[in-house]
Amino acid sequence: MTLHALIADAVTDGSHRDGCPMERQNRLLDRCRRRIERRLTAFAAEGITVRRRTQPEDMEVEDAALEIVEYGDAGRLETRLARDAAPHQLLRAIEEAEEIVDEPTKLGAWNVTPTGRWRGLALRQ
């Protein structure tokens, strides 16, 4: 065994052939990031604006992993991804957002503000 990888097929501590725990964790994170990218690409293909790495002060709800907002004047959807959201939390929020895109009534009531008419939903971490 090296500092980061398993060399032998079997060792006395019972490690598996798929590498050390850190290597397995890195593979899981990479898989999660790829899934996030595929889903965000699909959002963009549907005409949904995707704002990545949004600062907490630019989110309506500071501890949200993702916000989805519909603007009434332009009839467009926007997603805001929190800068600090962990990949697995963000993936879960994106999966929920996909359901909301398919049924926008879940976005709640319309708000009328000086910047326009909008409604949205924050998906917390």
Summary of the structure (lengths in Angstrom):
residues: 125
radius of gyration: 19.6
end to end distance: 37.2
largest distance: 67.2
contacts: 322
relative contact order: 0.16
helix: 38%
strand: 26%
